Amino acid sequence: MTVPLRRLVRIRAGGLAALAAAFLLVVTEVAWAAVTDNMYPTYNASRPCRDDPDGGDGILSCQTDNREVYYYMDSGGTYELESPDRTIVSDMLRDDYAPTDLARHYDSSPTFSGDAETDIIYQEGSTNIGSSSDGVTWCNDAVDARRCDQQYIRIRGNGYYTPGLSCHETGHAVGLTHGQQADPKLNQTDSRLGCLQTPVSYGTGLGANNRENINGAY
């Protein structure tokens, strides 16, 4: 909070002490929640954002290009999400990402080219997903070295579209990294990473650390 200089001069000693105590409380709360910086780019994940091939390599996380996030769930063809999977994504975004500073909008008429592409495209399928992975996120149109205009999330079908995994891949689509790319590094399964743990359990949510990093970036 910025306080005008003239107002500061008029604050009595008791008021100044209270203001300082409140400030320290806020700083302490933020420091407690954000145990590590896992918002790309970090000291341990600083490669420039770039366009990935179809399916991606699962290594690079780019930030999305603004806090207004438009998303689409593939509704036909090879990568169509089944109804239960669509419900999982909708509920996950409501429960985990609504408490952040990101504003989420479903885009029923997605845009795949130009300067205002739909930010996140959810797909169901296994094309180009490595045998050791259940899902992957990749950038289709890098804006600059940090941000991506459109990102794809592809998760295997047949029960792999869980709240935890969809939260995990959505985290990558807004720039969150795994524990070993965070600063300081955390074990990949550290519970403080929330749904960015790898592997991630069925119902693991976003968690305080990820919310603080998202809000700090957007």
KOLFI-71413 format. One record per residue (C-alpha): residue number from 1; residue in three letters; x, y, z. Coordinates in nm, 3 decimals. Layout:
<drendrens>
drendren seq:NUM | type:ALA | east:X | north:Y | up:Z
...
</drendrens>
This chain:
<drendrens>
drendren seq:1 | type:MET | east:0.000 | north:0.000 | up:0.000
drendren seq:2 | type:THR | east:0.138 | north:0.346 | up:-0.094
drendren seq:3 | type:VAL | east:0.069 | north:0.617 | up:0.167
drendren seq:4 | type:PRO | east:0.114 | north:0.986 | up:0.065
drendren seq:5 | type:LEU | east:0.408 | north:1.157 | up:0.238
drendren seq:6 | type:ARG | east:0.186 | north:1.431 | up:0.386
drendren seq:7 | type:ARG | east:-0.033 | north:1.167 | up:0.547
drendren seq:8 | type:LEU | east:0.267 | north:0.984 | up:0.687
drendren seq:9 | type:VAL | east:0.383 | north:1.302 | up:0.864
drendren seq:10 | type:ARG | east:0.049 | north:1.320 | up:1.046
drendren seq:11 | type:ILE | east:0.052 | north:0.959 | up:1.169
drendren seq:12 | type:ARG | east:0.118 | north:0.946 | up:1.540
drendren seq:13 | type:ALA | east:0.371 | north:0.707 | up:1.688
drendren seq:14 | type:GLY | east:0.104 | north:0.460 | up:1.797
drendren seq:15 | type:GLY | east:-0.053 | north:0.459 | up:1.451
drendren seq:16 | type:LEU | east:0.285 | north:0.412 | up:1.285
drendren seq:17 | type:ALA | east:0.360 | north:0.114 | up:1.508
drendren seq:18 | type:ALA | east:0.024 | north:-0.042 | up:1.424
drendren seq:19 | type:LEU | east:0.086 | north:0.014 | up:1.054
drendren seq:20 | type:ALA | east:0.428 | north:-0.149 | up:1.078
drendren seq:21 | type:ALA | east:0.284 | north:-0.446 | up:1.267
drendren seq:22 | type:ALA | east:0.013 | north:-0.493 | up:1.005
drendren seq:23 | type:PHE | east:0.271 | north:-0.477 | up:0.726
drendren seq:24 | type:LEU | east:0.488 | north:-0.737 | up:0.897
drendren seq:25 | type:LEU | east:0.186 | north:-0.963 | up:0.942
drendren seq:26 | type:VAL | east:0.105 | north:-0.947 | up:0.571
drendren seq:27 | type:VAL | east:0.467 | north:-1.017 | up:0.474
drendren seq:28 | type:THR | east:0.481 | north:-1.309 | up:0.717
drendren seq:29 | type:GLU | east:0.160 | north:-1.459 | up:0.578
drendren seq:30 | type:VAL | east:0.282 | north:-1.434 | up:0.217
drendren seq:31 | type:ALA | east:0.623 | north:-1.578 | up:0.304
drendren seq:32 | type:TRP | east:0.455 | north:-1.868 | up:0.486
drendren seq:33 | type:ALA | east:0.229 | north:-1.949 | up:0.190
drendren seq:34 | type:ALA | east:0.486 | north:-1.910 | up:-0.088
drendren seq:35 | type:VAL | east:0.749 | north:-2.155 | up:0.031
drendren seq:36 | type:THR | east:0.919 | north:-2.155 | up:-0.309
drendren seq:37 | type:ASP | east:0.908 | north:-1.967 | up:-0.639
drendren seq:38 | type:ASN | east:0.770 | north:-2.215 | up:-0.891
drendren seq:39 | type:MET | east:0.636 | north:-1.959 | up:-1.138
drendren seq:40 | type:TYR | east:0.826 | north:-1.965 | up:-1.467
drendren seq:41 | type:PRO | east:1.082 | north:-1.825 | up:-1.519
drendren seq:42 | type:THR | east:1.277 | north:-1.926 | up:-1.211
drendren seq:43 | type:TYR | east:1.648 | north:-1.957 | up:-1.139
drendren seq:44 | type:ASN | east:1.618 | north:-2.328 | up:-1.221
drendren seq:45 | type:ALA | east:1.384 | north:-2.293 | up:-1.520
drendren seq:46 | type:SER | east:1.484 | north:-2.001 | up:-1.739
drendren seq:47 | type:ARG | east:1.480 | north:-2.130 | up:-2.097
drendren seq:48 | type:PRO | east:1.287 | north:-1.892 | up:-2.324
drendren seq:49 | type:CYS | east:0.925 | north:-1.976 | up:-2.396
drendren seq:50 | type:ARG | east:0.894 | north:-2.121 | up:-2.745
drendren seq:51 | type:ASP | east:0.655 | north:-2.307 | up:-2.973
drendren seq:52 | type:ASP | east:0.662 | north:-2.680 | up:-2.902
drendren seq:53 | type:PRO | east:0.580 | north:-2.961 | up:-3.144
drendren seq:54 | type:ASP | east:0.239 | north:-3.129 | up:-3.121
drendren seq:55 | type:GLY | east:0.232 | north:-3.296 | up:-2.782
drendren seq:56 | type:GLY | east:0.525 | north:-3.100 | up:-2.648
drendren seq:57 | type:ASP | east:0.816 | north:-3.230 | up:-2.444
drendren seq:58 | type:GLY | east:0.665 | north:-3.169 | up:-2.101
drendren seq:59 | type:ILE | east:0.969 | north:-2.971 | up:-1.986
drendren seq:60 | type:LEU | east:0.894 | north:-2.607 | up:-2.061
drendren seq:61 | type:SER | east:0.626 | north:-2.406 | up:-1.878
drendren seq:62 | type:CYS | east:0.529 | north:-2.066 | up:-2.021
drendren seq:63 | type:GLN | east:0.307 | north:-1.807 | up:-1.857
drendren seq:64 | type:THR | east:-0.021 | north:-1.735 | up:-2.029
drendren seq:65 | type:ASP | east:-0.034 | north:-1.389 | up:-2.186
drendren seq:66 | type:ASN | east:-0.274 | north:-1.218 | up:-1.941
drendren seq:67 | type:ARG | east:-0.496 | north:-1.275 | up:-1.639
drendren seq:68 | type:GLU | east:-0.811 | north:-1.312 | up:-1.854
drendren seq:69 | type:VAL | east:-0.790 | north:-1.682 | up:-1.939
drendren seq:70 | type:TYR | east:-1.019 | north:-1.814 | up:-2.213
drendren seq:71 | type:TYR | east:-1.037 | north:-2.192 | up:-2.241
drendren seq:72 | type:TYR | east:-1.204 | north:-2.452 | up:-2.461
drendren seq:73 | type:MET | east:-1.264 | north:-2.824 | up:-2.412
drendren seq:74 | type:ASP | east:-1.242 | north:-3.014 | up:-2.740
drendren seq:75 | type:SER | east:-1.601 | north:-3.110 | up:-2.825
drendren seq:76 | type:GLY | east:-1.555 | north:-3.329 | up:-3.131
drendren seq:77 | type:GLY | east:-1.314 | north:-3.545 | up:-3.328
drendren seq:78 | type:THR | east:-1.005 | north:-3.732 | up:-3.214
drendren seq:79 | type:TYR | east:-0.945 | north:-3.534 | up:-2.896
drendren seq:80 | type:GLU | east:-1.301 | north:-3.482 | up:-2.772
drendren seq:81 | type:LEU | east:-1.347 | north:-3.475 | up:-2.395
drendren seq:82 | type:GLU | east:-1.618 | north:-3.707 | up:-2.268
drendren seq:83 | type:SER | east:-1.891 | north:-3.556 | up:-2.051
drendren seq:84 | type:PRO | east:-1.745 | north:-3.673 | up:-1.715
drendren seq:85 | type:ASP | east:-1.407 | north:-3.529 | up:-1.810
drendren seq:86 | type:ARG | east:-1.562 | north:-3.195 | up:-1.904
drendren seq:87 | type:THR | east:-1.729 | north:-3.185 | up:-1.563
drendren seq:88 | type:ILE | east:-1.397 | north:-3.259 | up:-1.392
drendren seq:89 | type:VAL | east:-1.226 | north:-2.968 | up:-1.571
drendren seq:90 | type:SER | east:-1.512 | north:-2.727 | up:-1.499
drendren seq:91 | type:ASP | east:-1.526 | north:-2.821 | up:-1.131
drendren seq:92 | type:MET | east:-1.148 | north:-2.805 | up:-1.097
drendren seq:93 | type:LEU | east:-1.131 | north:-2.454 | up:-1.243
drendren seq:94 | type:ARG | east:-1.412 | north:-2.342 | up:-1.014
drendren seq:95 | type:ASP | east:-1.269 | north:-2.498 | up:-0.699
drendren seq:96 | type:ASP | east:-0.895 | north:-2.444 | up:-0.749
drendren seq:97 | type:TYR | east:-0.845 | north:-2.145 | up:-0.979
drendren seq:98 | type:ALA | east:-1.142 | north:-1.924 | up:-0.885
drendren seq:99 | type:PRO | east:-0.964 | north:-1.820 | up:-0.560
drendren seq:100 | type:THR | east:-0.672 | north:-1.682 | up:-0.767
drendren seq:101 | type:ASP | east:-0.641 | north:-1.353 | up:-0.956
drendren seq:102 | type:LEU | east:-0.696 | north:-1.534 | up:-1.287
drendren seq:103 | type:ALA | east:-1.035 | north:-1.472 | up:-1.449
drendren seq:104 | type:ARG | east:-1.158 | north:-1.781 | up:-1.631
drendren seq:105 | type:HIS | east:-1.398 | north:-1.772 | up:-1.928
drendren seq:106 | type:TYR | east:-1.527 | north:-2.064 | up:-2.132
drendren seq:107 | type:ASP | east:-1.485 | north:-1.994 | up:-2.504
drendren seq:108 | type:SER | east:-1.755 | north:-2.183 | up:-2.695
drendren seq:109 | type:SER | east:-1.624 | north:-2.043 | up:-3.025
drendren seq:110 | type:PRO | east:-1.248 | north:-2.092 | up:-2.991
drendren seq:111 | type:THR | east:-0.995 | north:-1.898 | up:-3.197
drendren seq:112 | type:PHE | east:-0.687 | north:-2.081 | up:-3.326
drendren seq:113 | type:SER | east:-0.503 | north:-1.804 | up:-3.508
drendren seq:114 | type:GLY | east:-0.435 | north:-1.431 | up:-3.491
drendren seq:115 | type:ASP | east:-0.354 | north:-1.208 | up:-3.196
drendren seq:116 | type:ALA | east:-0.637 | north:-1.318 | up:-2.965
drendren seq:117 | type:GLU | east:-0.628 | north:-1.695 | up:-2.963
drendren seq:118 | type:THR | east:-0.813 | north:-1.902 | up:-2.704
drendren seq:119 | type:ASP | east:-0.561 | north:-1.936 | up:-2.424
drendren seq:120 | type:ILE | east:-0.598 | north:-2.302 | up:-2.322
drendren seq:121 | type:ILE | east:-0.728 | north:-2.592 | up:-2.532
drendren seq:122 | type:TYR | east:-0.807 | north:-2.910 | up:-2.335
drendren seq:123 | type:GLN | east:-0.783 | north:-3.238 | up:-2.525
drendren seq:124 | type:GLU | east:-0.830 | north:-3.604 | up:-2.438
drendren seq:125 | type:GLY | east:-0.595 | north:-3.852 | up:-2.605
drendren seq:126 | type:SER | east:-0.252 | north:-4.010 | up:-2.597
drendren seq:127 | type:THR | east:-0.093 | north:-3.889 | up:-2.921
drendren seq:128 | type:ASN | east:0.272 | north:-3.794 | up:-2.861
drendren seq:129 | type:ILE | east:0.245 | north:-3.848 | up:-2.484
drendren seq:130 | type:GLY | east:0.545 | north:-4.045 | up:-2.359
drendren seq:131 | type:SER | east:0.491 | north:-4.383 | up:-2.197
drendren seq:132 | type:SER | east:0.592 | north:-4.242 | up:-1.857
drendren seq:133 | type:SER | east:0.345 | north:-3.950 | up:-1.869
drendren seq:134 | type:ASP | east:-0.030 | north:-3.924 | up:-1.825
drendren seq:135 | type:GLY | east:-0.062 | north:-3.574 | up:-1.967
drendren seq:136 | type:VAL | east:0.132 | north:-3.291 | up:-2.126
drendren seq:137 | type:THR | east:0.105 | north:-2.915 | up:-2.181
drendren seq:138 | type:TRP | east:0.273 | north:-2.726 | up:-2.463
drendren seq:139 | type:CYS | east:0.286 | north:-2.379 | up:-2.616
drendren seq:140 | type:ASN | east:0.143 | north:-2.341 | up:-2.965
drendren seq:141 | type:ASP | east:0.212 | north:-1.969 | up:-3.011
drendren seq:142 | type:ALA | east:0.482 | north:-1.801 | up:-2.804
drendren seq:143 | type:VAL | east:0.432 | north:-1.425 | up:-2.766
drendren seq:144 | type:ASP | east:0.778 | north:-1.357 | up:-2.625
drendren seq:145 | type:ALA | east:1.045 | north:-1.527 | up:-2.415
drendren seq:146 | type:ARG | east:0.808 | north:-1.560 | up:-2.118
drendren seq:147 | type:ARG | east:0.448 | north:-1.573 | up:-2.241
drendren seq:148 | type:CYS | east:0.237 | north:-1.789 | up:-2.470
drendren seq:149 | type:ASP | east:-0.083 | north:-1.686 | up:-2.650
drendren seq:150 | type:GLN | east:-0.225 | north:-2.039 | up:-2.685
drendren seq:151 | type:GLN | east:-0.140 | north:-2.357 | up:-2.498
drendren seq:152 | type:TYR | east:-0.267 | north:-2.712 | up:-2.533
drendren seq:153 | type:ILE | east:-0.334 | north:-2.962 | up:-2.256
drendren seq:154 | type:ARG | east:-0.364 | north:-3.326 | up:-2.360
drendren seq:155 | type:ILE | east:-0.446 | north:-3.594 | up:-2.105
drendren seq:156 | type:ARG | east:-0.498 | north:-3.964 | up:-2.165
drendren seq:157 | type:GLY | east:-0.854 | north:-4.096 | up:-2.160
drendren seq:158 | type:ASN | east:-0.998 | north:-4.394 | up:-1.973
drendren seq:159 | type:GLY | east:-0.993 | north:-4.243 | up:-1.626
drendren seq:160 | type:TYR | east:-0.676 | north:-4.031 | up:-1.648
drendren seq:161 | type:TYR | east:-0.870 | north:-3.704 | up:-1.654
drendren seq:162 | type:THR | east:-0.868 | north:-3.657 | up:-1.275
drendren seq:163 | type:PRO | east:-0.911 | north:-3.333 | up:-1.078
drendren seq:164 | type:GLY | east:-0.549 | north:-3.354 | up:-0.963
drendren seq:165 | type:LEU | east:-0.399 | north:-3.412 | up:-1.308
drendren seq:166 | type:SER | east:-0.614 | north:-3.149 | up:-1.478
drendren seq:167 | type:CYS | east:-0.514 | north:-2.903 | up:-1.203
drendren seq:168 | type:HIS | east:-0.148 | north:-3.000 | up:-1.260
drendren seq:169 | type:GLU | east:-0.153 | north:-2.943 | up:-1.635
drendren seq:170 | type:THR | east:-0.352 | north:-2.620 | up:-1.600
drendren seq:171 | type:GLY | east:-0.083 | north:-2.505 | up:-1.360
drendren seq:172 | type:HIS | east:0.178 | north:-2.559 | up:-1.631
drendren seq:173 | type:ALA | east:-0.039 | north:-2.363 | up:-1.875
drendren seq:174 | type:VAL | east:-0.023 | north:-2.057 | up:-1.650
drendren seq:175 | type:GLY | east:0.348 | north:-2.099 | up:-1.576
drendren seq:176 | type:LEU | east:0.380 | north:-2.320 | up:-1.266
drendren seq:177 | type:THR | east:0.670 | north:-2.564 | up:-1.258
drendren seq:178 | type:HIS | east:0.761 | north:-2.888 | up:-1.084
drendren seq:179 | type:GLY | east:0.959 | north:-2.888 | up:-0.761
drendren seq:180 | type:GLN | east:1.298 | north:-2.942 | up:-0.925
drendren seq:181 | type:GLN | east:1.247 | north:-2.631 | up:-1.142
drendren seq:182 | type:ALA | east:1.140 | north:-2.419 | up:-0.843
drendren seq:183 | type:ASP | east:1.368 | north:-2.186 | up:-0.648
drendren seq:184 | type:PRO | east:1.459 | north:-2.314 | up:-0.401
drendren seq:185 | type:LYS | east:1.418 | north:-2.664 | up:-0.536
drendren seq:186 | type:LEU | east:1.174 | north:-2.897 | up:-0.365
drendren seq:187 | type:ASN | east:1.133 | north:-3.272 | up:-0.388
drendren seq:188 | type:GLN | east:0.897 | north:-3.354 | up:-0.675
drendren seq:189 | type:THR | east:0.649 | north:-3.506 | up:-0.429
drendren seq:190 | type:ASP | east:0.666 | north:-3.228 | up:-0.167
drendren seq:191 | type:SER | east:0.307 | north:-3.178 | up:-0.049
drendren seq:192 | type:ARG | east:0.353 | north:-2.798 | up:-0.045
drendren seq:193 | type:LEU | east:0.355 | north:-2.808 | up:-0.425
drendren seq:194 | type:GLY | east:-0.014 | north:-2.897 | up:-0.422
drendren seq:195 | type:CYS | east:-0.125 | north:-3.036 | up:-0.757
drendren seq:196 | type:LEU | east:0.216 | north:-2.954 | up:-0.909
drendren seq:197 | type:GLN | east:0.353 | north:-3.261 | up:-0.731
drendren seq:198 | type:THR | east:0.458 | north:-3.532 | up:-0.969
drendren seq:199 | type:PRO | east:0.302 | north:-3.780 | up:-0.973
drendren seq:200 | type:VAL | east:-0.015 | north:-3.615 | up:-0.848
drendren seq:201 | type:SER | east:-0.292 | north:-3.787 | up:-0.657
drendren seq:202 | type:TYR | east:-0.654 | north:-3.799 | up:-0.777
drendren seq:203 | type:GLY | east:-0.800 | north:-3.510 | up:-0.580
drendren seq:204 | type:THR | east:-0.500 | north:-3.293 | up:-0.492
drendren seq:205 | type:GLY | east:-0.586 | north:-2.924 | up:-0.518
drendren seq:206 | type:LEU | east:-0.387 | north:-2.615 | up:-0.616
drendren seq:207 | type:GLY | east:-0.263 | north:-2.524 | up:-0.267
drendren seq:208 | type:ALA | east:-0.148 | north:-2.202 | up:-0.103
drendren seq:209 | type:ASN | east:0.202 | north:-2.191 | up:-0.255
drendren seq:210 | type:ASN | east:0.071 | north:-2.209 | up:-0.611
drendren seq:211 | type:ARG | east:-0.201 | north:-1.952 | up:-0.543
drendren seq:212 | type:GLU | east:0.055 | north:-1.705 | up:-0.409
drendren seq:213 | type:ASN | east:0.279 | north:-1.753 | up:-0.713
drendren seq:214 | type:ILE | east:-0.012 | north:-1.710 | up:-0.955
drendren seq:215 | type:ASN | east:-0.132 | north:-1.395 | up:-0.779
drendren seq:216 | type:GLY | east:0.219 | north:-1.255 | up:-0.772
drendren seq:217 | type:ALA | east:0.254 | north:-1.303 | up:-1.148
drendren seq:218 | type:TYR | east:-0.092 | north:-1.191 | up:-1.261
</drendrens>
